[in-house]
Amino acid sequence: MVDFKEIPSAKGGEVGQDSWQFFARDFFSTLKLEVEEGPDRGPDWGRDLVVVEKRTGVLAAGHHKWLVSCKHFAHSGKAVYDKDEVDILGRVRKFGADGFIGFYSTLPSSTLARTLDSLKAEIKVLVYDSALIERTLTNNTGLKEVFRSYLPASFKRWECEQKAPYEIADSYSPLRCNVCGKDLLTDHGGIVGFVEERTDEGTIRIVDIYWACYGRCDRILEVRAEKRGLITGWDDISDLAIPLVFMKWLMGHMNSLRAGAPEYTDEAFEKLKQFTLGVAQIVVRGTSEEQRRRIEDLGSIPSALGGLG
């Protein structure tokens, strides 16, 4: 999901050569560690950053100082070897640190991993390899701006793939199945049904709108409408989660309302608004690659909505 090659290579002379160190600085600062030293140009004497983790408690307080070594080898794809991390213990002691953090855009080699393990008897050792950095970026909401700033393409790709509903208002509003109560927005699974009646004049009136799980729940409501002599039509919520499809659907209903055909009862119109606002919570984001493919599939399906607008 995260392509660390978006951050320029750390090779000397290249534009942005310090970006990986700046990324590490902002990463740890956001995690509430105080950056005591670095990054800076010139000899670093074996350290890229020194960060301090402050701890508070009811009876006592203290701090833990970490020496951070930043290695950005994502462009070559090579691991970090022993020769890249010389005399770790001596460097930690030189800066009066209590532990060592390797902040790597790839991963440590097996030999370096063994070296780091052997040091754990004397100092604390942590390794933020590419997988752990990615997991922290994507799971810690506090790092959202750091993620967006340093890895914009990866951030956009990650954001588009998120399926969790987005809180448009102050709080999230679930869209619960009218039969079993399941939240249909959490996995985009279910349908919205439109219950129609034909008037004596031959016009169509929408008298009710419901939303339900696929299968049994949908069928219960469909049969209920049929027993009243009414007709049902439906749309798939997973399709309406695609921004372009949602906008076409919304514009289609707005055009119908403007034209007065079909007509809506007051109750049905209120439910249309409720459903629209609910589904918007899974639409107000970018379009994922999976959804783009679905748009292409839907392009071959005849639709009464026509073009957008």
N, C-alpha and C positions, 0 to 999 in steps of 0.2 A: 504494500500500500504506500509506503513512504520511500521515495527515491532520494537518498542522501547526496546523489550527484548534483542535485539542484544547488547545493552549497559549493562555491568554487573550491578548486584544489588548493591545498596548503603549500604547494610548491612555491619557492621564493621567486618573487618578481611578477607573479600572476595577479591580476586584478582581483581583489577580494580574498587574498591569501590568508587573511586573519579571520575570515568569517566563521570557521569552525570553532575557534576559540571564543569569539563573540557569542555564537550560538550556545556554547557550553555555559558561558557566564550568565546569559539571560535565562537559560534553562534552570540552573541552580538557584539563581536569584528568585525566580518565580516559585521555586519549591521552598522558599523562605530560608535559604542559606545565605549568609553574609559573605560577599566576595571581599577578601582581605587584600589579595594581591593579584595583579594581572587582569586581563592580558596586556602585554606591551611589546614593543619592538626591541630588538637587540638581544643579547644573551639572556636566557631565562634561568640559567643555572640549574636546569633540571626540573623546572616547574612551569606549567602554563597558567594555572590558577591555584590560589590557596583560598579555600572556602571554610567558613566556620558555621557549624551547626549548634545553635544555642538551645539548651534544654532548661525547662523550668519545672519545678515541682512544688508541692505543698511545703516540704521540709528543706529542700535544697535546690540549688540551681547550678548549672555548669555549662561547659561547651566542649565541642569536639572539633578539632581542626583537621581538615583533609587536604592533602596534596593532590591536585588534579592534573593528570597527563592527558592531553588531547591529541589523538591520532586520527587523521582523516584520510583513509586509503580507499574510500568508496570508488573513486575514479579508476583506480587500478584493480580493485577487487581483492587485493592481497591481504592476508592476515597480518596482525601485529606480532612481531617476533621478539625474542629476547634481546637481540641487538638494537631494537628500537626502544627498549626500556632498560637502560643500563643502571645498575646499582640503585634499585628502587628503595631499599632500606636506608641507604646512606642519604639519599635525597630527602626522604621523609624526615629523617633526624635533622638534617641541615636546616630545614624550615620550621623545626619545632612542631611538626604535625603529629597527629595521633594515628592517622590512617592514610591509605592510598586509594584513589579512584581512577580507574582507567576509563576514559570517555572515548569510545572507538566507533567509527562509522562502519567498520566491518566486525571482526571478532579476534580474540587472541588466538595465537597458534597453540597447539597442544603443549609445546615446550614452555611457552610463556604461562599458560594456564597452570602447569605444574609448579613453576617458579612462584607464581602468586599464591598458590595453595600452601607452599612451604613457608611463606612469610606470615601466614595467619596466626602462627604461634606467637609472633612478636608484635604485629600491628594489625589493625583492622584493614581489610581489603574488600573493595567493591569494584565490579566491572559493569559499566554501562555499555554493552555491545549494541549492535544495530537493532537487534530484536527487542531488547529491553528499552532502549530509547524510543523506538516506535510504539511499544506498548504503553509507555508512560505518556507520550504525546497524545495518543488517541483515547486514553482512559482518564486523564487528568484534565478536567475542564478549565482549570486555572492556567494551563499551558496553551490555551487556544490561540492567543495572540502571538506567542512565540512561534508556534507551529505555522500560523498563517504568514508571518513575516519572513521567516527563513526558508520555508518550503511551500511556496504558494500553490504550485501545481499539485503537489501531493495533498495539501490541505483541501483543495477544491475537489479532488478525486475522492478523498475520504468523506468529505461532507455530503457529496452526492450519493454515496453508498449507504448513508445512515438511514435506517427505517424507523427510528424512534420518532414519535410525533413531536412537533415543535410547538412550544408554548407561545401562541400568538398573543394571548391576553396575559393577565397576571398569573393565571394557573391553567393547567391542562384540563380540557373537558373531554372525557371519554365519549365515544359514540357506541352505545350499548345495543346489542341485538335485542329487538323488540320481543323476542321469545325467551331466550335463555340468559340474557344479560351480559354475554361476553363482549369485551371491548373490541370492536371491529377494526380499530385503528392500529393496534399494536402489531398485527401481522398483515394488515391490508386485506383481510379475507372476508368476503361477504358481498352482498348486493344491496342496492337501494331500489325499492319497488314503487311504481306509480300506479295507483288504483284509479281507473277511469270509468265514467258512466256516459252513456249516450243519451242526450236530451231528446225530447220529442221533436225538436227542431233539427235534429241531426248533428248538433255540435257536440264537442267532447269537453267534459268537465273533469278536472282532477279533483277527486273528493278526499283522497288520503295519500300519504307517503309513508313508507316504512323502510326499515333497514334490518337486515337479518343475516345470519350465517348461511353459507351454502347448504343446499340439501334439505334436511328435515325442517329446520326453522323456517326457511324460505317457503317450503311447501305448505306448512301450516297456515301461514298468512295468505298464501295464494289461494288455497282451498276456501279459506274464510271469505275472501273477496268473491270467489266464484259462486258461493252459496247465496250471495246477495245480488247475483246477476251482473257483477262488475267484471271488467277486464283489467289485467295487470301487465305492465311492461317493466323492464328492469335495466339497470346498468351495473357493471362490475366495479366495485370499489378499488380493486387493484389497478384497473385501467385509469380510474379517475385520480389515482395518486401520481400519475404522470402529468407534469405541469401543462404541456401542450394540450393533452386530451381534456384535462380539467377546464382549461380556458375555453376550448371549443364547446364543451358541455355547458359551461356557465353562460357563454354568449348565446348559445342556442336557446336556453331558457329565458334569457333577457329579451331576445327577439320575439319569442312566443308571447311573453307577458305584454310586450309593447303592442303586439298585433291583436291581443285579446283572444288568441286561439292556440292552445286550449285555455279554457277558463280555469281558475283555481278557487276552491272554497277558501274561506279565511283560515280554517284549520290546516288545510294542505299547504297553503302559502307559508304559514308559520313554520311548518315542518321542513319545507324546502329551505328556508333560511337557516334553521337549526342544523340541517344536514350539511349545507354549504360551508358554514362556519366550522363545523366539526372536521370535515374532510380537508379544509384548508390547512389544518395543522400537520398534515402529511404531504402537503404540496409545496409549501413555501420554502423551497430549497432547489438546488440544481437538479439536473437530469442525469441519472446514472447510465452507464453503458448498457446495462440490461434493459432499462427503460427505453433507451434509444432504439434498441432492436425491436422492442415491443411496438414502438411508434411505427416502424416500417411494416410490421405485421398488420397493424390496425389500418394502415393506409390502403390495404387491399380489401377492407371490409366496408361495404356500403353503409353510409351513415346519414340519418335524416338531419343531422346538425349542419352538414355542408362545411364550408370553409370557416375559419376562425372569424367571428364577427358577423 
